[in-house]
Structures are given as C-alpha cells and as structure tokens.
Amino acid sequence: MTAIIYWFRNDLRLHDNPAFEKACCLAEQSRCELVPVYCHATEQTTRWGFPRIGLHRRHFVSTAVAGLSEAITAAGSHLIELTGPCAEALPALARSLGAERIVCETIAAPEEEDEVAALRQSDIMVDEAWQSTLLEPGTLPFVRKDLPDVFTEFRRAVEKAAIRPRRPLPGRDRLPPLPTGLMPYRSNTSIRSVTPDPRSAFPCTRPEFHGSESAAIAHLRSYMARRLPHSYKSTRNKLAGIDDSSKFSPWLAVGALSAPQIHAHLVTFEAKHGASESSYWLWFELLWRDYFRLLQRKYGRRLFRASGLKGNASPPHDTSAFERWRCGQTGHALIDAGMRELAATGYISNRMRQIVASYLIHELGCDWRAGAAWFESCLIDFDICSNQGNWLYIAGYGTDPRGGRRFNPDKQAAEHDPDGNYRARWSAP
C-alpha cells in the first residue's frame, strides 16, 4: 500500500477524532504515507431557487478548513484541498497516488451515504468510523431498530442505564508524512468575506468566532471559566446575546469541537463549581443532538420524504408567502426581525428558529422542506440531522408525540421580547 487518504468531512479537528486516529495508526502499521484531504462543495442551487450554501455558512466553513490546514502543517504534514463532487475528486486523487484506501467518519444521512457508496463503486476501500455523537451507539440500552420514538423515553433509558461518553482522545504532535513528491495544494476556494454586523449574536467575522479548532477550544474554556453553565438554562431562550446560550453549535456542526470534549469540560466544571439544574441542561441538549443523529440511523431516507414518517401526503406550499417569510417581509414584526437577523448574520437563537419555523408552516401554509432548505443555506451551524429533525418536529411529520408544535407569535413576542428591543434591533435589514 502506497498511501492512505484521510477524508475530512464534518470533523475538522485533530483532537478527539477517532476516525483520523484510526487512519494515522493504519499508516504507521502499514508503513505508508497519510494524505489528509478536504473537498470543498461546489456551488448548487436548491429547488426553491436560492444557493444551497450561503455566504455566511461558506465563510465559517472556510475559516474552519483554514484552521485545520494550519494545525496539520504545524504537525508536519499538509492538507490537500480539492473542489468538486467527492465521488469524482477523491478517486482521481487516489489513482494519482496509487492509493486504495480512504478513511473517514460516518455520517448517517442520504447524500453523505451516497458519497461513500459511489467511492466504493470506484473500487476504493472506504473505512468509516462513527464518532459524531456524545454516546457511542454500541453502549446504548437498545439496538438501532428499537430506538424510542419519543425523546423523553430515550433520555430516561440512557440516564437509567448510566451511560457515559467515552473519554476524548488527545491530538497528535506529529503526523505521518505525505507521499514523496506530492506537492501540497489548496483549493481556489478562498475564505469568503462577509460584512460584519455589530448586532450579531454570533459575530463570525471576529477571529474568536472563526470556525477553527483553536477558536472552538478557546471558546469552550472561556465559557467554563466564566461559569456560564450555571446560567445556561435561565438565559438559553433569550433572543440576542452572545452569552445567552453556549454557542457551541457552530463548532459542533463543522466538527472543530466534539460532544465528548464539551462533556469532559462540563464534568470538570461541575466537580469544581458544583452541578446544578442549569449545568444539567447542557447534557440534556447534547442528548437531543444525539437523538436526532440516532433517528437518522434508524429511519434514514424516510425522514426526507415530504410527509416524513406520517404517510404519503405532500404538504401545501405558497411560493409568494415563502418569499415574504424568507425576506423578512411577512408584516409580523417578530418574525421579520428573526428572518432579517438570519439573512444578515447566518445565525438566530434556537427559540427564534422554532418561532419562525412554526409561522412558515402553520400560519403561512408552506412546505416545511423549503424552510429547512433556507436554514441549510443560511445557518453557520447547519447540521443535517438536527435541522431535519427540528423541522419535522415542528411540522408534525417526525416523532413528536403531540403531532407538531404551533407557536403563537404574539404570545412569543410578549414572553421573549417584552420590551421590543429585539424587534427594534432588527426593524431594518
């Protein structure tokens, strides 16, 4: 074997990356070179008429890749950056190197599974490793097909069985070398500039909010050092502040930070400062993230049908209403504020995501898939499993036992923006 290719996907880090560690060990055992690779997505337009990956999301991913590249260089290797469909770019690279094996993380979503299947059809061995959840599937008190269809049942079973996450893996100071004569090269996809907006709750243009692993770890340490876990539950539903919620989700989405890393820091925090209902809620939210990933493993492509798990009926759609929603021109001040913030910054709070999603589905009568696609385009913390799961949940096409969630926007405004500051902040784009 001449070389092993490691394909970075949504795991743009060197610390606590079991799949990458597996590739390094294979290279050392086989006494061959290791080629770290990242494939930049090409421009695509959704069926709804807008870019699949918007400017803010591209910017954040680009800063994450740049940080990964710097870390790999510091460890004595180089990141090879490609552009184009993975099923074409990776086999071409493998042929040029004489490589027969690719190692990568497992992503349980249809397109990502199709990418791996296409690579295998190119006569390339692909070794996958599951690593994106807090809890390893093999430690759970049920097999895949028996995953509870209600989150609360899942959480109670996990907590009753006292399932604990694995310990995070350390990073490597030195990496196996690149093949002799392989010239490091970068994609022509440079970091896209975005206009800074001082109103942003996640100002991704500032270096401390770039997508790199170093920024992620610095944020995690700062969050714990400022004892913010003890205020998390009481502030997480606020709409605008940087410290209102943990803001871990963007780095989790690109894989610059892992769920076990967060948990390990949380355990240390609680040992030093005491556990509380608020700090417990961080564990609770990490379990929700796991649950949506495990639902993907259980149901797969059924979660991408128009009616999700609920049959064959297609949801209604009003193109004109969707465009007003997307552009923040519905006429409802809170909804328009949230949609303007999303377009201007690539981020809105979890509470606002639920409110605007409910409004699109239940008040405007639009197809939930159009809303999910707009979130995919805009959100710097886009995550296919959580995004799909949450939209299905609101629409009533997923596993929600209530059959969907409808939020009264006037009541939400009175409860979460009683002084009108948020609406005033985003009264204009």
N, C-alpha and C positions, 0 to 999 in steps of 0.2 A: 504494500500500500504506500503510495507516494505522499498523500496528504489527506487530511480530514477537514472538511468545511464546517465551520460552526455558523449557523444562520440565526442571527439575532432577529427576533420578532417583536413581541411586546415585553421584552426582558432586557432593557437597555442599561445593564449594570454588570459589574464584575463581582460584587459582594452578594452572598446568598443567592447564587444562581446555580442550582444543582445540575441543570442541563449543560451549562457551559463547563462546569467542573467535570462532568462526565466526558465531554469532548477533550478536555485537557488531559485527563487520565488515559483515554484511549490513544491519544497522540503519543504520550510518553511510553505507554506499554508497547505500542507498535513501532516506536522509534521513527515516527514520521512527523511531518510538519502540520501545523494547525493554521487554517485560514479563516479569520473572523470576517464575516460578511454581513452587510445590511443592504436590503433592497428598498429603495425609495419608491413609493407608489406613484404611478403616472396619473396625470390629470384625467378625471372622469366626471361626467355629468349625470345626475340622478334622473330617474324617470319623471321627477317633478320639476326639472328644468334648472337646477342650480348645481354648483360644484359639489362633488361628494366630500371633498376635504377643503374646508375654507381656510382663509388666510391665517387666523389665529391658531387653529389647530396645526397647520403646517409649520408655523413659526415655533410652536412649543416642541413639536416632534423634532424639528431641525436642531434646536438647541440641545435636546436630549442626545441626539446622534453625535453632535459635535463634542459634547462632554464625554460620551463613550469613546469616541476616537482619541481624545486626549489621554484618557485613562489607559487605553490599550497601548498607545505609543509610550507612555511612561513605564509600562510593564515590559517593554522590549519588543513589541510587535506593531502591527498596523491594522486598522480597519479598512477593508475593501468595500467601497460603496458602489452599488450598482443602481441603475434606474431601469424600470420596465417590469413586466409581469414576472413574478418569481419563477413560474414554470418554464420560462424561456431563459431568463438571465442566469439562474443558478446552474442548469445543465450545461450552458455554454461555458461558464467558468470551470465547471467540473471537468469537461472534456479538455479544456486547455491545460489543466493541471494533471490530468490522468487520475483524478480523484474519483472514488467510487462510493464514498460515504458522506452523508450530511447529518449533522446532529442539530436538533432544535427543540424548543419547548412545544408542548401540546397545547393547542387552542381548540376548544370544543365548540366550534361554530362552522356553519356550512362552507363558506368561502375559504376559510382557513384550512378546513379538512380537504377541500378540493385541491388546494395548492399542493398539499403533501401527496395526495393521490396522483396528481399529474407528475410530480417528481419521480415517484416510484414507477410510473409508466415509462419514464425515460431511462429505465434500468439503473437508477441510482438507489442505493440503500439509504433509507432515512430512519434514523434512530430518534424517537421522540421521548420526552420526559415531562410528566405532569408536574407543575410547580407553581401555578398561579393562585392557588387557594391558601388560606390560613391553615386549614386542616387537610391532611392527606386523605384522599378517598378511601384508601385501604384501612384506615383506622376508625372509620365511622361505624356505628352500630347497625348498619343496614347496607345491602348491596344497591347498585345503581337503580335497578327497576323498582326497588322498594323505598326510594327517597320519598318522604312525606310530601303531599301536595299542598300542605299549608306550612308556612314558615314557622309559626309558633310550635307546631309539633316537631319540626326539625330541630329547632333550638333547644326545646326541652329534652329531647332524646340525647343530643350532644352533651348538654350540661349534666344530665343524669349519669351518663357514662363517663363523665370527667375526661373527655377527650382533650388532649393538649396539643398545641402546634409543635412541629419539630424545631430544634434549635437552629438559628441562622448560621449559614456557612461563612467562614472568613473569605476575604478576597485573596487573590494571588499577587505576590510582588513581582514575579517573573512569569512570562507566558512562553509556551513553545514557539519556536521561530517560524517565520514564513518560509515557503519554498525558495530555494536559491534562484535568483534571477527574477522572481516575481516583484514587479515594481508596484509599490503602494499607489493607489489612485483613488480619487474621490469622485463622487458623482458631481455632475454640473448643477445639482440641486443645492443652491446655497441657502443660507438662513434668510427666510423672507422677513422683511422689515414690516412691522405693524405700528400704527400710530398710538403712542402712549395715551391713556385716558386716566386722569387722576381720580376718577370716580370708581375705578375698578376694584372689586373685592379680591381679585387675584391678578395683580399687575404683572403679567408675564413678560413685559419688556424690561423689567428690572432684573439685574443679574441674579439676585437672590431668589427670583421666581422663574428662572430658566429651568429647562427640563433635565438638566444633568443630574447624575447620581450624587455628585458632591453637593449641589444645591439641595437635593432631597434630604440627604443625611443631616446637613446643617439645619434645615427647617425642622426635622424631626427632633433633633437635640434641643433646639431653641424652644420648641413647643413644650417639651417636657420640663426644661429648665425654668420656664416661666409659669409652671404649674397650671397650664391651661386645661389639662384633663379634668380638673376639679370644677371647672365652669362650663364644660362642653355641653352637658345636657340642657342647661338653662339658656344657652345662647345659640344653639345649633339651628333653631328655626328663625333666627333673625335674618334680615334680607341683605345687608350691605357691607358688614365689617370684615376686614381681613381675618381678625381673630375670633369671629363668631363661631366658625366651625374649624375643624382641624386642617383643612386644605390639603390633606394627604392624597386626595383622589387624582389630581393631575399626574403626580409622580407614580402612583399605582397603575394608572392607565398605560403609561409608556414603559412601565417596568423598571424605572430608575430606583424604585423602592419596592420592597416586598412586604406582604402582610405579616410574615413571621418576624421581620425586623421591627415593625411597629409594635407587635405584641411583646417582643422581648424588652423593648424600651418601656412599654407600659407596665410590665411586671416589675421592672427595676424601679420605676416611678412609684408604684403602689407600695413596694417594700420600704421605700424611703419616706414617702409623704402620706401614706395611708390610702386604702381603697375607699371608694365612695360610689354612690349610685351613678354619679356623673362619669367617673372613670370607667365604670362597668359599661356605660353606653357606647364607648369606643369599641369594646369587644362585641357588643350587640350589633353595631353597624358593620364590623368586619364579617360577622356571621351572615348578615344579609348579602354581603358581596359574595361570600362562598356559596350561598344558597342559589343565587342566580346562575353561577357557573355550573353548579351541580344539576340544576334544571336543564341547562343546555346539554349536559351529558346524557340525561335521561330522555329528553324529548326531541332533541336535535332540530331537524328542519320543520317539525310541526309548529315550532314557535315562530316561524317566519311566514306562516300562512295568513291570509287576510283575516281570518277569524280565529287565529291562534289554535287553542285547544278546544274551542267551543263549537266546531261544526264547519259547515261549508259556506255559510252566508258571507257575502262581501260587505264591508262597512260602507256607509254613504260617504260622498265627498263633494264639497262645494269649492271649486277652484278659486273663485273670487274671494270667498271668506278666508280660505287658507292664505292667500296672498296678503290680505289685510292683517291677518294674525302674524305672518312671517315678518312683515314690515313694521309692526307695531302701530297699526292704524285701525284697530277694532273699534275705538271710541270708548273703551273701558280703560280708565287711567292706570289701574294696577297692572292689567295685562299688557298694555302698551309699554309701560315702564320696564317690565321684565323682558319683553322681546327686544326693546332698544338696547338694554344692557347686554343681552346675549349677543346681538349683532356687533356691538361696539367693542366688546371685551373678550368674547369667547367663553364667558362664564356667567352663571347665575346660581343662586343658592338652591339647595335641594327643595326647600319649601316652595320657591317660585317655580321650579320645574314642575312640581305637582300641580300647582295652581294653573299655569299656562297650558299644561297638557290637558287637564280636565276641561278647560274652557274651549280648547280646539275641538275636543271630541264631543262633549256633552252640550255645549252652548252653540257651537257653530256647525255641528253635524259633519265633521270632516274625518277623513280616513286617518287613523292613528299612525299608519305607516309613513304618511307624509310628514307628520310631526317628528317621528323617530328619525327620519332621514335628515330633517333640518337640524336636529340636535347632533346627529353624526357629523354633519358638515361644520357646525359652529364650535362645539364644545372642545376645549383643550383637554378635558378629562374624559373624552369619549371612550367608552368601554362597551364592546358589543353585547356582552352578557347582561350587564346592569342596565344598559339603555333599552334593550329589547324587553327585558323582564319588567322594568318600571312602566314602560308604555303599555304593555299587555295588562299589567296590574290595574292601571288607571282605566283602561278601556273595558275591562271585564272579560278579556279573552285569554287570561292566563290562569294562575292558580288562586287568585284572591277569592276567599270563601264568600265575600259579600257580593261578588259579581260586578266589580268595578267601583271606582271612587269618584264621586262628583263633589267638587268643592264650590261652595257659594262664593263668588269672587268679592262681593260686597262684604260678606262676613269675614273673609280672609283679610281684606284691606283694613277693616276695623280692628281686627285682632293683631295683625302683624305690622301694620303701618298706621297706627292710630293718629300720629301727628302729621302724617302725609309727607314726611321727609323723603322717603324713598321715591314716591311718585313725583315729588318736586325735583329730585336729583335727576331723574330720567324723563322729565317732561319734554325734552328735546333729544334727538339722536346724539 
